[in-house]
Amino acid sequence: MTTTVKGVEHLHGRPDWDCRSCRQPWPCASAKANLLVEFRRYPSVLTIYLAGQMYEALGDMLARGETAPPDIYERFLSWARHA
């Protein structure tokens, strides 16, 4: 008999954009690692996906009366381009 342990998904929660699992700013370290594996053959698609997520997060932040964090590009995109 084989048992399989389902991995914890590190997904964003809206409107705060923290990881639902570890409560770190999303994408957290685990989400980044998972995304790099999931999109390993399609890095340009990963960049497009993350850009869309960044703009969704920015919209949520602005709707809540927050200012855009100065590191939003680094948080969502810069790490994926160098991986």
C-alpha positions, 0 to 999 in steps of 0.5 A: 500500500502506498500513501501519498501526502499532498503538499501544502499549497502556498497560494495568495489570499486576497485582499492582503496578498499574504500566503494562505499557508505560511502567512508570509508576503506572497509569493513566499519562498515555497510559492516561488520554488513551486512556481519555478518547477511548475513553469520550468519549461515556460519561463516567459509564461511565468513572467506573464502570470506574475505580472498579472498577479502583481497588478491584481495585488496592486489594485487590491492594495490601492482599493484598501487605501494603501500605497504601492510598496516600493519593492513590489517589482522585486516581490513579484517579478525580479526573482523569476527573471534570474532563476 
